[in-house]
Amino acid sequence: MSKEQAKLVVGNWKMHGRINENAALLTEVAVGTSALEKSVRVGVCVPCPYLAQSQALLGRSIVRWGVQDVSAHSHGAYTGEVAAEMAADFGVTYAIVGHSERRAYHRESPEVVAEKTLRALDAGLTPIVCVGETLEERESGATEQVIATQLDAVLLALGDGQAAQIVIAYEPVWAIGTGKSASATQAQDVHAFVRTKLVEKGAAVANVPLLYGGSVKPENAQELFGQRDIDGGLIGGASLKSKDFLAICRAAQTALQKRRDARGGRKSASGHASVTETSRSR
């Protein structure tokens, strides 16, 4: 994804939703996103029982649907697991892997997250690979080390072509569900580090979309999305309210427009300078 041309906003419902409530929320999001420009892509990752409902209600909209996790296995005696291929049967586009809650509550290692990423790719899904540090890790100065460990496990398991198909979400664990959010500068610093890691992997991977996933709200979305290396957001609580989620989507569009305007201004200034220099030379 070109940072100058596109944004991606994906909702993560976590373990929320009921059939009747979902119908209203999905319909409102489908209608509300119809006014967005094509360069703003939108998705919602719902609990698996609601995939069929999401497919039915979002199928004619610009909104793509996804799952919040997939198994590291393609099939077998793994009670309770959901294979990526099963999700694909419901037209799924996105699969979140390695969310901090999965890493913490289910003890998912970086290697397991890498396997899940591969399974998602094998099934034709777009993995949203989550990385992030705890408050203790940040305060001890270990943020980059932690994120590098999480990210390297995935990148080492993928070829350049595969890695170019993923999305990465930076989610500072200390900002998830707490109401706190990293400042735009803090978020950009980590995103810039991740971008450096991607460039090291290869040119084909350099522009993998980087989402910010720590308590994004309508009030802070535009500032966050305006940062150089933030290509959108992985949205938690705010994705459960259509008004807030749509406001965040519109913030992504505004951030894109402001970036285009800034670029146009620079080009105009550059052109003006050239004309001036030409007249001087005469």
ZIUR-V705095 format. One record per helix or strand. SS is the DSSP state (h for helix, s for strand). FROM is the first residue (numbers start at 1). LEN is the number of residues. If there is no record, write none. Layout:
ss & from & len
SS & FROM & LEN
SS & FROM & LEN
This chain:
ss & from & len
s & 7 & 6
h & 19 & 17
s & 40 & 6
h & 48 & 11
s & 63 & 5
h & 84 & 5
s & 94 & 4
h & 100 & 6
h & 110 & 13
s & 126 & 6
h & 135 & 5
h & 143 & 15
h & 160 & 4
s & 167 & 4
h & 173 & 3
h & 184 & 18
h & 203 & 3
s & 210 & 3
h & 221 & 5
s & 232 & 4
h & 237 & 4
h & 242 & 40
